[in-house]
Amino acid sequence: MRIGIVFNPLAGRRERFKVIALKLLDRCQEASLITGGLDYGESWFDRGDSLEIVEIHGPDFSERLKSCLGGFLSRKVDLIVGVGGDGFLAHIGAFIIEGHYTIPLLGVCGGTANVGPLLGFNEDTLDRLDLANLNCARVSALYVQSAGRRTFYAFNDIVIGDTFLGTIEGKMTNLSARAFLEDGIKLEKKPSEEITTADFALLKNGVSQSLPCFKTLQIVASPLLESRHYNGKAITGALCLAPFFPVCGAVSLLDTVIIDSKLESPPKAISIQQLLFGEKDRITIEGLSSYLVVDGNVCYDIGGEISIGCLPEAVSTVRL
């Protein structure tokens, strides 16, 4: 077996990368290992370790990661191992989708939140990795599009807001989407309460949906992965219907910013409006005045509308 291993050089838990690299070497002794140059892999292994190194090139993070993954594919790897957080694994997932590859992906937690479905292992559970008996599952994704923009893929969530979760000096906090996108810096910021305009509208297959009576402070869209968890639980609202219909995702309009590193016990009831949608449905959200954040990655300032759909069984991922 040939395995490509790539690390996120900007990940929130880089201090654990040396330990993770050692464990991967131990569990993959019978495989031929390939890794990226510099902080994309080479830096985390000892010089005496027997690995093939892929040269990294490109003007920015996205292009350098693509050069690494392209190097893996040209060497015909049988498995890609990504060490980082939800956003980093989403980048690899997008590479697999857009290239129409069938190669499985094994994610190892090394980022800020590490809650998405592409992260099948952590530092501790790597001890149970068995290359002879890999357990692969297909993971669905949502895609999000906007006129003149590239398509992004979400395996965990799509968030409309002006902050995202990141790490500063080992601490998770709310970071400014604008500062990160325009200046490439991490700047703490309180989430804004103004994310829509007077033209705000929610449509399903071109049909307008009723808007909530409350002010929408955050919008979240997620694929519905393990729908059995919603089975019969009326407290989950519309999600309790998920196991009984061919739905693949949900959009939530909330009157409270719940993706917030400084969230405390809410002083009032949280109002939420949920819209379920299936594989053939198309969701359009108009009148947005905020940023698109996909699996923790800041994509762009929306300034208009986006559309969301489902991509079933988009990526094969390795789990315990």
Salt bridges, closest charged atoms under 4 A:
ASP39 OD2 - ARG14 NH1 3.61
ASP46 OD1 - LYS18 NZ 3.74
GLU52 OE1 - ARG2 NH2 3.63
GLU52 OE2 - ARG75 NE 2.64
GLU98 OE2 - ARG150 NH2 3.76
GLU123 OE2 - ARG16 NH2 2.65
ASP127 OD2 - LYS23 NZ 3.25
ASP162 OD2 - LYS189 NZ 2.54
GLU182 OE1 - ARG178 NE 3.39
GLU188 OE1 - LYS262 NZ 3.19
GLU194 OE2 - LYS215 NZ 2.51
GLU226 OE1 - ARG228 NH1 2.83
GLU226 OE2 - ARG319 NH1 3.48
ASP255 OD2 - LYS268 NZ 2.98
ASP281 OD2 - LYS204 NZ 3.95
